[in-house]
Amino acid sequence: MDSYETPRPKRGTSQERESLKKKLEKLESELARVQSKLEQTQSHYHKVEEDCLAMSSKMKALEGRINGEFKRELAVQLRGTTAMKALLDTRTAELQAAQAFLDRVDDVADSDVLRLVSTLNARVYQTAASISEAYQVRCGVSQDDVEDASVMVSQSDMLSDTVLETLRLTSRKGDSVLLQTGIESMLVTCAHILCSFWVAPGNQMEHLHEQVYKSRAETQPVAGRWRAIYRSHLRNIHPPEGDLQSFVEGLLVNLLAALLHVCGVPDAAEDLCGELHRTSGKALHDIVQLALEFRRIVGEAVVSRNFLATIVPSGECFDEVEMEDEWADPKKTKRREVEDPAVLCTTGLGLVREVTEADGRHVALLVKPKVVLSSVLGSL
């Protein structure tokens, strides 16, 4: 078996060693250069890192200062905005309150008020005619106990003593016209009170409220709005109109029963009241309701002008320009002379429109109140 001898490395030549030495030196030089570059880079990195930290610190300080200034400025702006909003809210509320006194067109036309007065007068006429027709045949019975009933009607101020006495004396003649006239006068007088009161009928302050409004110096829009607001507040703080309406309806029933008793209807007062309530309660309710509706509309819904329901006091001299004679003979001319020109009673409401302007107060008579003259007593 042949044996093999391991080869020995050949010894390099001096030239090869020299070449390797140079390469080694070159590598060492390159390594030194790289290490120097690395050290420079590291030094630069540390410097940049320090600069970044310093910049970050400055940025945080600047951010804190800016945030502080911004917050202070924001707080100032918020306080200013809050104050401005409060002022704006105040001015808005003041303007909204002032709008109530600005001139504006009313929702209620003259024709609406005229129609309401016409309806009220018609209802009064129908009710009086119905009651007088129903009870005239029962009048004229002699009675000794009519004094209390007569005093009750007289003290109510709903009917003049002249009409009351005439009804007592002439009720036996079977003529329902005078009885109807007396009832009309009573209902119209009551309606006039309800149309016109400020606080409540019979209240001690009533005259004061009316005088304050009549003495006003403001322009019509301001005065009208003041009246509307004041009247609405008065209505809210006083007893409900429903209670007043029920009271007045009951009062009218009692007064009509007393008037019929004065005219000779022999039924007991309690029976008469019950019968009138059953037969005429709805009609009396309508009259009172219409009068209160008139008061509410002209007192609270109308601003640009004033409406007044009018009647003529008993005994006042008749003026055909301002009044209408309900019993006038249509065949005669309007301008006539009467034997007794005094007014006996009012049987239909009149209507006056009043406007206060810079040049004064302008008054227009829209509906003449209907009256019956004292001269008719001579024909009874």
Order of alpha helices (4+ residues) and beta strands (2+ residues): alpha-alpha-alpha-alpha-alpha-alpha-alpha-alpha-alpha-beta-beta-beta-beta-beta-beta
